[in-house]
């Protein structure tokens, strides 16, 4: 064991001395010629390897950047969708607020207690998203600005059904106003978008273009709400009363918000 | 030996072009820890000279550093703790740290602890690969059943 240890150390010392000799020889530039000859061969190889490694690294970097860009793109698309959704909600709220402000100008909150509601469906009846939980009751008037939309015909806790002014089941006492005077009658729905004002005396003046208002004789429907505009006057000499066709001034399908007069 | 000379040449090329780790020293230290042979000294000198040429530094410096590492590895190998294979990582860390210190003195290179940790981590799989490679021709004795008469 000692012999192998000594042999080992001897080899170590010899090789270390060779290294020291090489160090001094290189310091004194004795090895510059053989070094330059060998480097003429190794430098192009090193250059080729370096360039190839750069290309490979660029490819991996491209893949990594593509992946990151794809993830960022996905996140940005999600963010954009969230912002668009938020924007839609904000725009809706803004239009509701504007409608509420407009409503306040026409029907003052000091005179009428109003609850706003969104239409959620329409067929024969208009459905809104508020119900008895929100303080709504049967027969309350539904308006938009100073236009009468209809009357609540059914109430559930979260939803209500509105009987429209154009529904034949709703009869409202109304009057038409023009410079010549006032004409009173009973307004009945005809389905579709037309209404018929009946029981108008021949002596009372009514013309096409006159606005028709609520008389206010029904409970819960105040006086002075616009129901529609006279589109045709039907007058026959042999009839006791004359009639007038009335068309609504607003399209219910365009409404984003309606108001219920609770008091 | 020819295989290791070729591998050390390749390792020196990779080390001086794009890899930031000291591959040559990893191979030399792990081989010295695996087998105590005079061949390790020759490989260390060769690696030192090749590295000196490829990195345009003084030819003999790396030779001296690598030879010192081989000698220390042979001495540390004799300790009882080296029976556990994971001590390769600890011994490698110490030797890399010593090498970095010597490089700082002779070559004015700064010490990079992160690089030393990476090299220490690589030394264990390298040690296992070298053991597998060197023992590939060793025939394991078959278990024979003895029939009692």
Interface residues (C-beta under 8 A of the other chain):
Chain A: X7 X8 X11 X12 X15 X16 X18 X19 X20 X21 X22 X23 X24 X25 X26 X27 X31 X35 X38 X39 X42 X45 X46 X49 X50 X53 X54 X57
Chain B: X13 X14 X16 X17 X18 X36 X38 X41 X42 X44 X45 X48 X49 X52 X53 X54 X56 X58 X59 X60 X61 X63 X64 X67 X68 X70 X71 X74
